[in-house]
Amino acid sequence: METAISTISIFPSNKLELEQYKRKLKSEILVNDRDPLAILLQLKFVEKTIADILTDKELDDHFITEAEKYKEKTFEHLGAKFTIAETGVKTEYSESGDSKWFDLQRQLTDLKKKIKERETFLASLPYEGTVDPETGLFLTKPPKKSKTKVTVTI
Protein backbone atom coordinates (compact mmCIF):
# COMPACT_ATOMS: atom_id res chain seq x y z
CA MET A 1 0.00 0.00 0.00
CA GLU A 2 1.35 3.39 -0.98
CA THR A 3 1.61 5.97 1.80
CA ALA A 4 2.87 9.54 1.92
CA ILE A 5 6.04 8.31 3.64
CA SER A 6 6.58 5.55 1.09
CA THR A 7 6.25 8.18 -1.64
CA ILE A 8 9.08 10.30 -0.24
CA SER A 9 11.26 7.19 0.11
CA ILE A 10 11.77 7.22 -3.67
CA PHE A 11 13.77 10.46 -3.29
CA PRO A 12 17.52 10.48 -2.63
CA SER A 13 18.70 9.51 0.84
CA ASN A 14 22.42 10.32 0.57
CA LYS A 15 24.67 12.84 -1.20
CA LEU A 16 25.60 10.54 -4.08
CA GLU A 17 21.96 9.68 -4.79
CA LEU A 18 21.09 13.38 -4.57
CA GLU A 19 23.63 14.36 -7.23
CA GLN A 20 22.59 11.49 -9.50
CA TYR A 21 18.89 12.29 -9.09
CA LYS A 22 19.41 16.01 -9.82
CA ARG A 23 21.37 15.24 -13.00
CA LYS A 24 18.81 12.65 -14.15
CA LEU A 25 15.82 14.90 -13.43
CA LYS A 26 17.41 17.88 -15.20
CA SER A 27 18.26 15.77 -18.22
CA GLU A 28 14.75 14.34 -18.42
CA ILE A 29 13.17 17.78 -18.10
CA LEU A 30 15.32 19.13 -20.93
CA VAL A 31 14.61 16.29 -23.39
CA ASN A 32 11.11 15.29 -22.35
CA ASP A 33 8.15 16.04 -24.60
CA ARG A 34 5.95 16.89 -21.61
CA ASP A 35 4.90 20.47 -21.00
CA PRO A 36 7.85 22.11 -19.18
CA LEU A 37 5.47 24.47 -17.38
CA ALA A 38 3.50 21.51 -16.02
CA ILE A 39 6.77 20.08 -14.70
CA LEU A 40 7.67 23.44 -13.15
CA LEU A 41 4.28 23.60 -11.47
CA GLN A 42 4.73 20.09 -10.06
CA LEU A 43 8.19 21.03 -8.75
CA LYS A 44 6.70 24.10 -7.04
CA PHE A 45 4.07 21.92 -5.34
CA VAL A 46 6.80 19.55 -4.14
CA GLU A 47 8.85 22.53 -2.90
CA LYS A 48 5.86 23.98 -1.01
CA THR A 49 4.95 20.61 0.47
CA ILE A 50 8.46 20.09 1.81
CA ALA A 51 8.75 23.68 3.08
CA ASP A 52 5.42 23.39 4.91
CA ILE A 53 6.37 20.06 6.47
CA LEU A 54 9.80 21.30 7.57
CA THR A 55 8.28 24.36 9.29
CA ASP A 56 5.46 22.54 11.07
CA LYS A 57 5.77 23.08 14.85
CA GLU A 58 4.20 19.76 15.80
CA LEU A 59 6.59 17.89 13.52
CA ASP A 60 9.55 19.92 14.85
CA ASP A 61 8.62 18.79 18.36
CA HIS A 62 8.33 15.17 17.16
CA PHE A 63 11.78 15.30 15.50
CA ILE A 64 13.34 16.89 18.62
CA THR A 65 11.85 14.20 20.86
CA GLU A 66 13.41 11.52 18.67
CA ALA A 67 16.78 13.29 18.43
CA GLU A 68 16.93 13.72 22.21
CA LYS A 69 17.03 9.92 22.54
CA TYR A 70 20.63 10.08 21.27
CA LYS A 71 21.82 11.91 24.43
CA GLU A 72 24.31 14.07 22.50
CA LYS A 73 23.50 17.44 20.92
CA THR A 74 25.33 16.33 17.77
CA PHE A 75 25.28 12.75 16.58
CA GLU A 76 25.66 10.68 13.41
CA HIS A 77 22.71 8.69 12.12
CA LEU A 78 22.03 7.18 8.70
CA GLY A 79 25.23 8.71 7.31
CA ALA A 80 24.29 12.27 8.29
CA LYS A 81 25.14 14.58 11.16
CA PHE A 82 22.18 15.70 13.26
CA THR A 83 22.40 18.58 15.75
CA ILE A 84 19.84 19.79 18.23
CA ALA A 85 20.36 23.56 18.10
CA GLU A 86 18.69 26.81 18.96
CA THR A 87 17.81 28.50 15.69
CA GLY A 88 16.33 31.90 14.95
CA VAL A 89 17.64 33.27 18.24
CA LYS A 90 16.67 36.90 18.63
CA THR A 91 17.75 39.10 21.51
CA GLU A 92 15.08 41.61 22.52
CA TYR A 93 17.29 44.66 23.08
CA SER A 94 14.25 46.92 23.20
CA GLU A 95 13.36 45.37 26.55
CA SER A 96 16.70 46.30 28.14
CA GLY A 97 15.64 49.85 28.97
CA ASP A 98 18.91 51.22 27.51
CA SER A 99 18.35 54.80 26.40
CA LYS A 100 21.57 54.79 24.37
CA TRP A 101 20.32 51.78 22.36
CA PHE A 102 16.99 53.56 21.69
CA ASP A 103 18.87 56.69 20.55
CA LEU A 104 21.02 54.64 18.16
CA GLN A 105 17.88 52.95 16.79
CA ARG A 106 16.31 56.37 16.17
CA GLN A 107 19.47 57.48 14.34
CA LEU A 108 19.41 54.29 12.28
CA THR A 109 15.77 54.86 11.35
CA ASP A 110 16.60 58.43 10.30
CA LEU A 111 19.58 57.23 8.23
CA LYS A 112 17.49 54.55 6.51
CA LYS A 113 14.90 57.19 5.63
CA LYS A 114 17.61 59.47 4.19
CA ILE A 115 19.13 56.59 2.20
CA LYS A 116 15.70 55.70 0.79
CA GLU A 117 15.13 59.34 -0.20
CA ARG A 118 18.54 59.45 -1.91
CA GLU A 119 17.85 56.18 -3.72
CA THR A 120 14.52 57.58 -4.93
CA PHE A 121 16.37 60.67 -6.20
CA LEU A 122 19.05 58.58 -7.96
CA ALA A 123 16.42 56.31 -9.55
CA SER A 124 14.68 59.40 -10.96
CA LEU A 125 17.78 60.67 -12.76
CA PRO A 126 17.63 60.86 -16.55
CA TYR A 127 19.56 58.16 -18.42
CA GLU A 128 21.96 60.74 -19.82
CA GLY A 129 22.88 61.80 -16.26
CA THR A 130 22.94 65.16 -14.54
CA VAL A 131 25.08 67.35 -12.32
CA ASP A 132 24.30 67.20 -8.59
CA PRO A 133 23.61 70.82 -7.59
CA GLU A 134 24.90 70.17 -4.03
CA THR A 135 28.25 68.55 -4.90
CA GLY A 136 28.84 69.49 -8.53
CA LEU A 137 29.51 65.83 -9.32
CA PHE A 138 28.14 64.24 -12.46
CA LEU A 139 25.62 61.54 -11.50
CA THR A 140 24.23 58.80 -13.68
CA LYS A 141 21.11 56.76 -13.27
CA PRO A 142 22.04 53.60 -11.34
CA PRO A 143 21.80 50.45 -13.44
CA LYS A 144 19.29 47.76 -12.60
CA LYS A 145 20.28 44.12 -12.45
CA SER A 146 17.81 41.30 -12.71
CA LYS A 147 17.39 37.69 -13.68
CA THR A 148 14.56 36.52 -15.89
CA LYS A 149 12.66 33.61 -14.42
CA VAL A 150 9.23 32.06 -14.71
CA THR A 151 7.44 32.56 -11.40
CA VAL A 152 4.62 30.30 -10.28
CA THR A 153 1.86 31.22 -7.87
CA ILE A 154 0.01 28.29 -6.37
N, C-alpha and C positions, 0 to 999 in steps of 0.2 A: 504494500500500500504506500502510495506516495504521500509524503508529509511536507510541510514547509521546511523542516530541518533537513529532510532527505534531499530536497531540491537544492539547498545551498551546498550540500556535500559534493555536488558536481563541480564546484568552483575550486580553484587552486588552494592547496593547504600548506605550501612551502614556497620559498623564493624561486626555486627552479621551475616549479609548476606555474607560478605566477608569470614569469618571463615568457615561458612557452605559450601559455594561454593568451597573453597580450599579443604576441606576434601572430598567433594563429587567428585570433579574432580580427585583428587589424587586416590581415591578408584577406580573410573571407569577406569582410565588409567592402574592401576595395574591388574585389573581383566578382562579387555576388550580383545576381540580376534582381535581387529584391530592392524595394524602395529604400534608398539610404535614409530618407527622413523617417520612415517607419522604424528603422533600426535605431536611429538617434533617439526617437521618442521612447523606445523600449529601454535603451540605456539610461535615459533620464529617470524612468520609473524605477529601475533597479537602484540607481544612485539615491533617489529619494527614500526608497524603502530602507536601504542600509543606513542612511543618515538618521532616519527616524528611529530605527531600532537602536542604533548606537548612542542616541541621546535620551532614551527612555529611562526615567528615574527608577522605576520598578526593576527593570532589567539591570541597571547599574548596581543596585543593591544586591541583586541575585548574584551577579558576577563577583562582587566584593566578598560576599559571604563564602563563595567557593574558593576564591583566592586566599582568604584568611586561613583556610585549612592547611596551607603550606607553611605556616609559622614564620616565614621570612617575608620581608617587604618586597624583595626581588628574588625570583626563582625561575628556573628553567622548566618548561613543560612542553611537550610535543614539538621540540626543536625551536622554541621561541622563548624569549625572555619576557616575563610578566613582572610588573612592578605595581604595587599598591601605592599611589601617590596622591597628594593634594594637588588638584589642578584648578585653574581659574581663581587662584588666591588673590583677593583684593583687600588692601588695607584701607580702612575708612578714616582717612586723615581728617575729614571734615568733623569727625566726632572727638578730635583731640582738644578742641578749644584753643588752638594756637592762633593767635591774631596775626602773627607773621605769615603763617601758611595761608590764611584767608587773604591777606594783602597781596601775596605773590599770585594767588589764583585770580584775583581781580586784575592785576597787571597782565597776566597771561590772557585773560578774556579780552582785555582792551587791545593787546597786541594781535590776537587772532582776528579781531574785528578790523583793525588797520590793515593787516595782511590781506584779508578778503576784499576790502575796499580797493587796495592797490592792484590786486589780481583782476578785479572787475574793470579798473581803469586800463590795465595792460591788454586785456582781452578786447577792449573797445577800440584799440588803436587801428588806424588804417593799415592795410597790407604794405603800403609803400613806406610806412614808418613816419615818425614825427620827432620834433625836438621837444624835450621835457622843459617847460618854462621855468621850473624850479632849479634844475641842475644844469641845463644847457646841453645835456647829453642827448645823442640821437637814440631813440628807442624804436624797436621794431615789434610788431605783433608777435607774441610768443607762439611757436609752432604747437600744433596738436599732434599727439601720437595716439594711435589706436590699433586695434586688431579686429579684423572682420571675422565674425563668427555667427553661426546660426544659433539663436537662443530659442529655448523651448519653455513654454509656460504650461504647467500641468495642473 
